[in-house]
Structures are given as structure tokens and as C-alpha cells.
Amino acid sequence: MPTFLALLHVVGCLLLAAIFFAPFGVPPLVHLLKGILREYSLVLLLPALLTALVSVWVAQAGAWGWLRWASGLCALLVFFLAVWPAASAWRMAREAGVPLSLREYFRPLVGDRPQPSRTERYATVEGRDLHADLFLPEDEATAPRPAVLYLHGGGWRGGERRYARAWAGFLNARGYALIALDYRLFPPATGLKAPGDVQCGIRWVKDHAASLGIDPDRLVLFGESAGGHLATLVGYAAGHPRLPSSCAPGDTSVKALISFYAPSDLVSYASRFGETLEGFTGVPLEGNRELYELLSPLTHVGPGAPPTLLLHGEADSVVPLQASRVLAERLSQAGVPHGLHTLPYAEHGFDIWDGGFGRQLAQAWVGRFLDQHVPVRRHESR
């Protein structure tokens, strides 16, 4: 019995470690479990205690020598997995002066989230209706507000604008309107269409700004993953003749950009995810490098680019951290105000869980960035 328990203990610990350290290209379920384990690592303190008790019992029960050592090492491993992510987050928070809340941390993974104030159709393109969910602050405004336009992730072929609900309460409470925009997904290929849809959405917001109580000169594009790619592409390439709006032309410039864990160089990204990018662009990289460069935000960075906030997890198994690092370097070279924050322990989508340390840090950095570049003035919200 002790030998069997020790073997079971070691196998369980190794399985947990395999999920925790899963590499690029793992199945979606493994990626999801990895993200939850890393974001809520403190829940592993109980398994760490149990593994320690099991290892002590196995050692006293006279199991094989190597199993006793393996069992003890597994207990130490689980304790490390429980403590390192949380300690890393607390260290970053202390250095940045960001308060973290354990009470928030132990909220449900996904709690109650606001519903849109209303939903509008902002365009019909090629027979497809594109909608916008509007989340408007409830407090009375005495002047037009700034607005955040949200673009969901999903690898350009999935995802929904309702993902914006995770940010609605936070942004509305700070006085910002939040507008989540549809864009066309593949198949068929939308590489040259989705950026135009986003521009069409920006134009619609500007055209209806007065009725929405929004300042058209203080718009922020905020995207996550594929949405972050589109946000930075549209923000940096505004007015590019090969990336026109899907509807009537006009001013589609924005005041600032926020991008979470997004690809910035599709040529480089194609080496890992060529099939996905071929679906998005409609063609393989080979023989079509110019198109991939055209659709890469990195290509369009210039001195006039909007201030940009970048967030990325260093353990991201979907979009490599290098994607944000090279973009930050290019922004530095162009003299564009920007910030890059990387979370050493965090996976792709680290901010999607309510209350997690990744969400708390992300909210703090987003709030500071907005306060600096697109602040809500006191007389705009009361």
C-alpha cells in the first residue's frame, strides 16, 4: 500500500507539473488549466500540504528508497508551484506601488458582469451586420466623455464582443464609456477586411459621438490577443491606402492604444502558427511576405503613432513574449510614448479571471495609462 500510494503521488505531481509548464502548441484544455493554475496558484497550498503529509507517511512506512526521495521532492515541487506565481505577482505589485487584494483574489473565477446599456448595428458589409455593445456609465456627465473601443481575441476566427463585459465595470466606474466592436472572422479570409471593419466602427463612434456623450478626439483602442493585433495595426496604419475602411472613408485616428499579448510581426508568428495565419490572410507566407508585412503592426510604427500600453505574460504558450518586446523596441526607436509590462508567471489570457492577481495588476496599469494619456476630467463625471 505505501509503495502504491507513493507511485500514485509521484505520478500526480508530475502530471500537475506537466500542465503547469506546458509548452507552445498544447491542446486548448491544457492551456486553460495551465492559465488557471498559474493565476490562482495559492489554491495549490492545500495539495502541497497533503503531498507533504503523504511523503512523510511514505517515508515512515518503508517504501522503496527512491520512491521516498521522489515523494519528498514532489512535495517541494507542489509547494513551489503554489508560491512562485503569487510571490512574483506580489513582488511586481510592490515595485509598482499597486495594492493587491486577497479578498478579490478568492472571488469566483467569473462573477456577475454588466450587461450592455444597448446594442447598435454600426455597419452592414457584404451582407454581414456588424454590431457594437455600448456600456455607458450611469452617473451624469456634464461634458463628452472619453471612450474605450474594445476588440475581442479569438485567433481572428473566434471570440465575441461580449468579452468586453470583463472590463465594463472597471472602466465605467472610472468614467469611461466602453464600446465593444464586431469585426469579421475567418473563414473566409479576413486579413484585409477585419482592419477595415475596425476602422468602420471607429468612424461610426465618431459620427455618433454627440448622441452618445463621447468626445470623438479622445478614443482609445483596446484589444486582446487577435484584437490587440487589430488595435495596433489600425492605430499605427491609419490612412494607409491598402488598408481602407469597410464603409465610408473618414478620420479613424485614435488617441491611444492598449494591447494585451498580441502578435506584432506576422512573418515571425507564421513560423509557429502558419495554418492560423493562412486562414486569416488567405495565403501562405511563402510568396506572400509583402502581405504579411502589410498586416504586421510592427511595419507601421512611426513617430506619430499613438501612445501604447503593452501587457504580456512571460509564460504565454499562444503568442510568444517576444512579440511585445520587439514592438516596444520599435516604439522606443520611433520615440513613441509607451509602456511594456510583463508578468513572469502569466499565461495567455491572464486577465480574464475575475479577481486574479493578473487582473488586478492589469487594471492598475490600464488605469494609470488612461489617466496619463486620456484622463477623465472632473467636470465630465459626477
C-alpha positions in Angstrom: 0.0 0.0 0.0 2.7 2.6 0.8 4.5 1.8 -2.4 1.4 2.1 -4.5 0.5 5.4 -2.7 4.0 6.8 -3.3 3.8 5.9 -7.0 0.4 7.5 -7.3 1.7 10.6 -5.5 4.7 10.9 -7.8 2.6 10.4 -11.0 0.1 13.1 -9.8 2.8 15.6 -9.1 4.4 15.0 -12.5 1.1 15.5 -14.2 0.5 18.7 -12.3 4.0 19.9 -13.3 3.4 18.9 -16.9 0.3 21.1 -17.0 2.0 24.0 -15.2 5.0 24.0 -17.5 3.1 23.1 -20.7 4.9 24.4 -23.9 3.7 26.1 -27.1 1.1 24.2 -29.1 -0.7 22.4 -26.2 -4.4 21.5 -26.6 -6.8 24.2 -25.6 -7.9 22.4 -22.4 -4.3 22.1 -21.2 -3.7 25.7 -22.0 -6.8 26.7 -20.0 -5.8 24.6 -17.0 -2.3 26.0 -17.1 -3.6 29.5 -17.0 -5.9 28.9 -14.1 -3.2 27.1 -12.1 -0.7 29.9 -12.6 -3.3 32.7 -11.9 -4.7 31.0 -8.8 -1.6 29.2 -7.6 -2.4 29.8 -3.9 -5.1 27.1 -4.1 -2.3 24.6 -4.5 -1.2 25.3 -0.9 -3.7 22.6 0.2 -2.4 20.0 -2.2 1.2 21.0 -1.2 0.3 20.3 2.5 -1.3 17.0 1.6 1.7 15.9 -0.5 4.0 16.8 2.3 1.9 14.6 4.7 1.9 11.8 2.2 5.6 11.9 1.7 6.2 11.8 5.5 3.9 8.8 5.8 5.5 7.0 2.9 9.0 7.6 4.3 7.9 6.1 7.7 6.1 3.2 6.0 9.2 1.8 4.4 8.5 2.3 0.7 11.4 1.9 -1.8 14.2 4.3 -1.2 14.0 6.1 -4.5 10.2 6.5 -4.0 10.7 8.1 -0.6 13.1 10.6 -2.2 10.8 11.2 -5.2 7.8 11.7 -2.9 9.6 14.3 -0.8 10.8 16.1 -3.9 7.2 16.1 -5.3 6.0 17.8 -2.1 8.6 20.5 -2.6 7.7 20.9 -6.2 4.0 21.4 -5.5 4.9 24.0 -2.8 7.0 25.8 -5.3 4.2 25.8 -7.9 1.8 27.2 -5.3 4.1 30.0 -4.1 6.1 31.2 -7.0 3.4 32.8 -9.2 1.7 34.6 -6.3 5.1 35.8 -4.9 6.1 37.0 -8.3 2.8 39.0 -8.6 3.2 40.5 -5.1 6.8 41.5 -5.9 5.7 43.2 -9.1 2.8 44.9 -7.3 5.1 46.2 -4.5 7.6 47.6 -7.0 4.9 49.3 -9.0 3.0 50.5 -5.9 -0.1 48.5 -6.8 -2.2 47.2 -3.9 -3.3 43.6 -4.3 -6.4 42.2 -2.6 -6.7 38.6 -1.3 -10.4 39.2 -0.9 -10.7 39.9 -4.6 -8.3 37.0 -5.4 -10.7 34.5 -3.9 -13.8 35.7 -5.8 -15.4 33.2 -8.3 -13.4 32.8 -11.5 -16.1 34.6 -13.4 -18.6 36.6 -11.4 -21.5 38.8 -12.3 -20.6 41.2 -15.1 -22.5 44.2 -16.5 -24.8 43.9 -19.5 -24.6 46.4 -22.3 -26.6 49.6 -22.0 -27.7 48.8 -25.5 -26.5 47.2 -28.8 -26.4 49.0 -32.1 -25.7 47.9 -35.7 -22.9 50.1 -36.8 -22.5 48.7 -40.4 -23.6 46.1 -42.9 -20.7 44.9 -45.1 -21.0 42.3 -47.8 -24.3 41.2 -46.3 -22.9 40.8 -42.7 -24.3 43.0 -39.9 -21.7 44.3 -37.5 -22.8 45.3 -34.1 -21.4 47.3 -31.2 -22.2 46.8 -27.5 -22.3 50.0 -25.6 -21.5 50.2 -21.9 -22.2 53.7 -20.7 -21.5 55.0 -17.2 -24.7 55.5 -15.1 -23.5 58.7 -13.5 -24.5 62.0 -15.2 -21.9 63.6 -17.4 -21.6 67.4 -17.9 -19.3 67.1 -20.9 -18.4 64.5 -23.5 -16.5 61.5 -22.1 -13.5 59.6 -23.5 -14.3 56.2 -24.7 -12.5 52.8 -24.9 -13.3 50.8 -28.1 -12.7 47.1 -27.3 -11.7 44.4 -29.8 -12.0 40.7 -28.6 -9.5 38.0 -29.1 -10.0 34.5 -30.5 -7.3 34.0 -33.2 -9.2 36.0 -35.8 -11.7 33.1 -36.2 -13.5 33.0 -32.9 -14.4 35.1 -29.8 -17.2 37.5 -29.2 -17.7 41.2 -28.4 -19.3 40.1 -25.0 -15.7 39.5 -23.7 -15.7 43.3 -23.1 -18.0 42.7 -20.1 -15.0 41.8 -18.1 -13.7 45.3 -18.4 -17.1 47.2 -18.4 -17.5 47.7 -14.7 -13.9 48.8 -14.1 -13.9 51.3 -17.0 -17.4 52.7 -16.4 -16.6 53.3 -12.7 -13.7 55.4 -13.8 -15.9 57.5 -16.1 -15.1 55.9 -19.5 -17.6 54.7 -22.0 -16.8 51.2 -23.3 -17.8 50.1 -26.8 -17.2 46.6 -28.0 -17.0 46.2 -31.7 -17.7 43.3 -34.0 -15.3 42.5 -36.8 -15.5 39.8 -39.4 -13.8 36.4 -38.6 -12.4 33.8 -41.0 -13.2 31.7 -42.9 -13.2 33.1 -45.5 -10.0 35.1 -45.1 -10.5 38.5 -43.4 -6.9 39.7 -43.3 -7.7 42.7 -45.4 -11.3 43.1 -44.2 -11.1 42.9 -40.4 -8.9 46.1 -40.1 -11.4 47.9 -42.3 -14.3 46.8 -40.1 -12.5 48.2 -37.1 -12.0 51.5 -38.9 -15.7 51.5 -39.8 -16.5 51.1 -36.1 -14.3 53.9 -35.2 -15.9 56.1 -37.8 -19.4 55.2 -36.6 -18.5 56.1 -33.0 -17.1 59.5 -34.2 -20.2 60.2 -36.3 -22.5 59.4 -33.3 -20.3 60.8 -30.6 -22.6 63.7 -29.8 -25.6 61.5 -29.2 -23.5 59.0 -27.1 -22.0 61.8 -25.0 -18.5 60.8 -26.2 -15.5 63.0 -27.1 -14.5 61.9 -30.7 -11.0 63.2 -30.1 -10.4 61.0 -27.1 -10.9 57.4 -28.2 -8.7 54.5 -27.1 -8.5 51.2 -29.0 -8.1 48.3 -26.6 -7.6 44.8 -27.9 -6.6 41.4 -26.5 -4.7 38.8 -28.5 -6.0 38.9 -32.1 -8.0 42.0 -31.0 -4.7 43.6 -29.8 -3.2 42.8 -33.2 -6.0 44.6 -35.0 -6.0 47.5 -32.5 -2.3 48.2 -33.0 -2.5 47.6 -36.8 -5.3 50.1 -37.2 -3.8 52.5 -34.8 -0.4 52.6 -36.5 -1.6 52.3 -40.1 -4.4 54.9 -40.1 -4.9 56.2 -43.6 -2.8 53.5 -45.3 -4.2 53.2 -48.9 -4.0 49.4 -48.8 -6.0 49.1 -45.5 -9.1 51.2 -46.2 -12.3 51.3 -44.1 -15.0 48.8 -44.9 -17.5 51.7 -45.1 -17.4 55.4 -45.8 -13.8 56.9 -45.5 -13.1 59.4 -42.9 -10.9 60.1 -39.8 -10.2 56.8 -37.9 -7.4 58.1 -35.8 -7.4 57.3 -32.0 -5.7 59.0 -29.0 -4.1 55.9 -27.5 -3.7 52.1 -27.8 -3.8 49.2 -25.4 -2.7 45.8 -26.5 -2.6 42.6 -24.4 -0.5 39.5 -25.5 -0.9 40.2 -29.3 1.2 39.3 -32.4 3.1 42.2 -33.8 5.1 40.6 -36.6 3.0 38.1 -38.7 6.1 37.0 -40.6 7.7 35.8 -37.4 4.4 34.5 -36.0 3.9 32.3 -39.1 6.8 30.1 -38.1 4.7 28.7 -35.2 1.1 29.3 -36.4 1.3 29.2 -40.2 -2.1 27.4 -40.5 -3.9 30.0 -38.5 -2.3 32.9 -40.4 -3.0 31.2 -43.7 -6.7 31.1 -42.7 -6.6 34.8 -41.7 -4.7 36.1 -44.7 -6.0 33.5 -47.2 -2.5 32.7 -48.5 0.7 31.1 -47.1 3.7 33.2 -46.1 5.8 31.7 -48.9 5.4 34.0 -51.9 3.2 36.5 -49.9 5.7 38.0 -47.5 4.6 41.5 -48.5 1.0 40.9 -47.4 2.2 39.5 -44.1 4.3 42.6 -43.5 1.4 44.8 -44.5 -0.7 43.2 -41.8 2.0 43.4 -39.2 1.7 46.3 -36.7 5.4 46.4 -36.4 5.7 47.6 -40.0 3.7 50.7 -39.5 5.2 52.2 -36.3 6.3 55.8 -36.8 7.0 58.9 -34.8 3.3 59.9 -34.9 2.0 56.6 -33.5 -0.4 56.9 -30.6 0.9 56.2 -27.1 0.7 52.5 -26.4 0.4 50.2 -23.4 1.5 46.6 -23.9 0.9 43.7 -21.4 2.2 40.2 -21.9 2.8 37.0 -19.8 6.3 35.5 -19.9 4.8 32.0 -19.9 2.5 32.7 -22.8 2.1 29.5 -24.8 0.0 31.1 -27.6 1.7 34.3 -28.6 5.4 34.5 -27.6 6.5 37.3 -25.3 9.0 38.4 -28.0 6.0 39.8 -30.0 5.5 42.6 -27.4 9.2 43.1 -26.8 10.1 43.8 -30.4 7.1 46.1 -30.7 8.2 48.0 -27.6 11.7 48.3 -29.0 10.4 49.7 -32.3 8.2 52.2 -30.4 11.3 53.3 -28.5 13.2 53.8 -31.7 10.4 55.9 -33.1 10.1 58.0 -29.9 6.5 56.9 -29.2 5.4 57.0 -25.5 4.7 53.5 -24.4 4.8 51.0 -21.6 5.5 47.3 -21.6 4.7 45.2 -18.5 5.5 41.5 -18.5 4.3 39.1 -15.8 6.9 36.4 -15.3 4.4 33.6 -14.3 1.5 34.5 -16.5 -0.1 32.6 -19.4 -2.1 33.9 -22.4 -5.3 35.5 -21.2 -4.1 36.0 -17.7 -6.6 38.9 -17.1 -9.8 37.1 -18.0 -10.4 35.7 -14.5 -12.2 38.0 -12.1 -10.1 38.9 -9.0 -6.8 37.1 -10.0 -3.6 38.9 -9.4 -3.0 39.2 -13.2 -6.4 41.0 -13.5 -5.7 43.3 -10.5 -2.3 44.3 -12.0 -3.7 44.8 -15.4 -6.5 47.0 -14.1 -3.9 49.2 -12.2 -1.7 49.6 -15.3 -4.6 50.3 -17.6 -6.0 52.8 -15.1 -2.6 54.7 -14.9 -2.2 54.7 -18.6 -5.6 56.1 -19.2 -5.1 58.7 -16.5 -1.9 59.8 -18.2 -3.0 59.9 -21.8 -6.8 60.1 -21.9 -7.9 61.3 -18.5 -11.5 61.8 -17.4 -11.7 65.4 -16.3 -13.5 66.0 -13.0 -16.3 68.0 -14.6 -17.1 65.1 -17.0 -18.3 62.7 -14.4 -20.1 63.4 -11.1 
